Amino acid sequence: MNPSTWLKARAVELGAALCTATILIGGLAIGVPFLRARIPETFLYSFCCITAVILRAGIDLVVRGIALAAGSLRPAVPVAATLKPSGA
């Protein structure tokens, strides 16, 4: 996956999370009864939606960085050269 594709995918996820948070907080602002009854949960859910997307993107970048670094490392001695023939 190239960087622009990755950024587009994360932007879509972040947009969806922001839209969800906006709808929930907007519902509180206009006084939707079932949201007003759960004001702390609504704010917590809105915060968690956005934080989860940002955290997932960060973890994804770290894992990709580790995989890239591990792939660039080469062993000094090939593994096959260190094996002794059996039956000797």
C-alpha positions in Angstrom: 0.0 0.0 0.0 1.6 3.3 -1.0 1.5 6.3 1.3 -1.3 8.2 -0.6 -3.6 5.2 -0.5 -2.9 4.8 3.2 -3.6 8.5 3.9 -6.8 8.3 1.9 -8.0 5.3 4.0 -7.1 7.0 7.3 -8.8 10.2 6.1 -12.0 8.3 5.4 -11.9 6.7 8.8 -11.2 10.0 10.5 -14.0 11.6 8.6 -16.5 8.9 9.7 -15.4 9.3 13.3 -15.7 13.1 13.1 -19.2 12.8 11.5 -20.3 10.4 14.2 -19.0 12.7 17.0 -20.7 15.7 15.3 -24.0 14.0 15.1 -23.9 12.9 18.7 -22.9 16.4 20.0 -25.3 18.1 17.7 -28.0 15.8 19.1 -27.1 17.0 22.5 -27.2 20.7 21.3 -30.7 20.4 19.9 -31.9 18.5 23.0 -32.6 14.9 21.8 -34.0 13.3 24.9 -32.2 9.9 24.9 -28.9 11.7 24.4 -29.6 14.3 27.1 -30.2 11.5 29.5 -26.7 10.2 28.8 -24.6 13.3 28.4 -21.3 11.9 29.9 -21.6 8.7 27.8 -22.3 10.8 24.6 -19.2 12.9 25.1 -17.1 9.9 26.0 -18.2 8.0 23.0 -17.5 11.0 20.7 -14.0 11.3 22.2 -13.4 7.6 21.9 -14.5 7.5 18.2 -11.9 10.1 17.2 -9.2 8.8 19.5 -9.5 5.2 18.3 -9.0 6.3 14.7 -5.9 8.3 15.6 -4.5 5.5 17.8 -5.1 2.9 15.1 -3.2 5.0 12.6 -0.3 5.5 15.0 -0.1 1.8 15.7 -0.3 1.0 12.0 2.6 3.4 11.3 4.7 1.8 14.1 4.0 -1.7 12.9 4.8 -0.8 9.3 8.0 1.0 10.4 9.1 -2.1 12.4 8.3 -4.4 9.5 10.3 -2.1 7.1 13.2 -2.0 9.5 13.2 -5.8 10.0 13.0 -6.4 6.3 16.0 -4.2 5.6 18.2 -6.1 8.1 20.1 -8.9 6.7 21.9 -11.6 8.7 25.7 -11.5 8.6 25.9 -15.3 8.1 23.2 -17.1 6.1 21.3 -19.6 8.2 22.0 -22.5 5.8 25.8 -22.0 6.2 25.5 -22.6 10.0 23.7 -25.9 9.8 25.9 -29.1 10.1 25.1 -32.1 8.0 23.4 -34.9 9.8 25.0 -38.3 9.9 28.6 -37.1 10.2 
